[in-house]
Amino acid sequence: MENTDHYKEAKKRVKAKKEFYWNLFTWIVVSIFLLFMNALVTKGPPWFLFPFFGWGMGVAFHAYDVFGRGGRHNKSWERKQIAEEMKKIKREEERLGIREYRYYDEAEELELKEIKKSVKNWNDQEFV
């Protein structure tokens, strides 16, 4: 793995952690708000527990996915899936008689080199 691959993987993990912490923070704030609303407005049963535990389970699964051995960061599972897909593609190529298949990276596919070369083709005086 190159340094750029390490950087991309690290950036992906940091993004996942950031999304988890935002989910956790939102869950805490909303749960406190619902607790106060339940205590101040209604005198019946504690209905705020339903969203508290429902969303809480989602937060727990999210934490397991980000920090535990969830599917998102399980490298051996990911490698196996990539190997299986490569075999499927190779079989499909052989079946169709395709000799060469180009694998595109999403970033490579969406790269617009023309935009990067921003050349000024006008005179500023024309707009005055």
C-alpha positions in Angstrom: 0.0 0.0 0.0 1.3 3.4 -0.9 1.3 6.5 1.4 -1.6 7.9 -0.7 -3.6 4.7 0.0 -2.8 5.0 3.7 -3.9 8.6 3.6 -7.2 7.8 1.8 -7.9 4.9 4.3 -7.1 7.1 7.3 -9.3 9.9 5.9 -12.2 7.5 5.4 -11.8 6.3 9.0 -11.7 9.8 10.4 -14.8 10.7 8.4 -16.6 7.6 9.8 -15.6 8.6 13.4 -16.7 12.2 12.8 -20.1 11.0 11.5 -20.4 8.7 14.6 -19.6 11.5 17.0 -22.2 13.8 15.3 -24.8 11.0 15.6 -24.0 10.5 19.3 -24.1 14.2 20.0 -27.5 14.6 18.2 -28.9 11.6 20.0 -27.9 12.9 23.4 -29.3 16.4 22.7 -32.6 15.2 21.3 -33.0 12.6 24.1 -32.6 15.3 26.8 -35.0 17.6 24.9 -37.6 14.8 24.7 -37.1 13.9 28.4 -37.9 17.5 29.4 -40.9 17.6 27.0 -42.2 14.4 28.4 -41.8 15.7 32.0 -43.2 19.1 31.4 -46.0 18.5 28.9 -47.5 15.1 29.5 -48.4 13.4 32.8 -48.8 9.9 31.3 -46.3 7.2 30.7 -42.7 8.0 29.7 -43.1 8.0 25.9 -39.6 9.5 25.4 -38.1 6.0 26.1 -39.3 4.7 22.8 -37.2 7.1 20.6 -34.4 7.0 23.3 -33.9 3.2 23.0 -34.7 3.0 19.3 -32.2 5.6 18.3 -29.8 4.4 21.0 -29.7 1.0 19.3 -28.8 2.7 16.1 -26.0 4.6 17.8 -24.7 1.3 19.3 -24.7 -0.4 15.9 -23.0 2.7 14.4 -20.3 2.6 17.2 -19.7 -1.1 16.5 -19.4 -0.4 12.8 -16.9 2.4 13.3 -14.8 1.1 16.3 -15.6 -2.6 16.4 -15.1 -5.4 14.0 -17.9 -4.3 11.8 -18.1 -4.9 8.0 -16.9 -1.4 7.0 -13.4 -1.8 8.3 -12.9 -5.6 8.2 -10.0 -5.8 5.7 -10.0 -9.6 5.2 -13.7 -9.6 4.3 -13.1 -6.7 1.9 -10.2 -8.5 0.2 -12.3 -11.7 -0.2 -15.1 -9.7 -1.8 -12.7 -7.9 -4.2 -11.2 -11.3 -5.2 -14.6 -12.8 -5.8 -15.7 -9.8 -7.9 -12.4 -10.0 -9.9 -13.1 -13.7 -10.6 -16.7 -12.9 -11.7 -15.4 -10.2 -14.1 -12.7 -12.5 -15.5 -15.3 -15.2 -16.1 -17.6 -12.7 -17.8 -14.8 -11.4 -20.0 -13.9 -15.0 -21.0 -17.6 -15.7 -21.8 -18.0 -12.6 -23.9 -14.5 -13.0 -25.5 -13.2 -9.7 -24.2 -9.5 -9.6 -24.1 -8.9 -6.4 -22.2 -10.9 -4.8 -19.4 -10.0 -1.4 -17.9 -10.7 -1.0 -14.2 -11.6 2.6 -13.3 -11.2 4.3 -10.0 -14.1 6.6 -9.2 -11.8 9.5 -8.8 -10.1 8.8 -12.1 -13.4 8.5 -13.8 -14.7 11.8 -12.5 -11.5 13.8 -13.0 -11.9 16.7 -15.3 -8.4 17.8 -16.4 -9.9 20.7 -18.4 -11.2 22.4 -15.3 -7.8 22.2 -13.6 -6.3 24.1 -16.5 -8.1 27.4 -15.8 -6.8 29.7 -18.6 -7.9 33.3 -18.8 -9.0 33.8 -22.4 -10.5 37.3 -22.0 -9.5 40.8 -21.4 -10.8 42.4 -18.2 -11.5 45.6 -20.0 -14.2 43.9 -22.1 -16.4 43.6 -19.0 -16.1 47.3 -17.9 
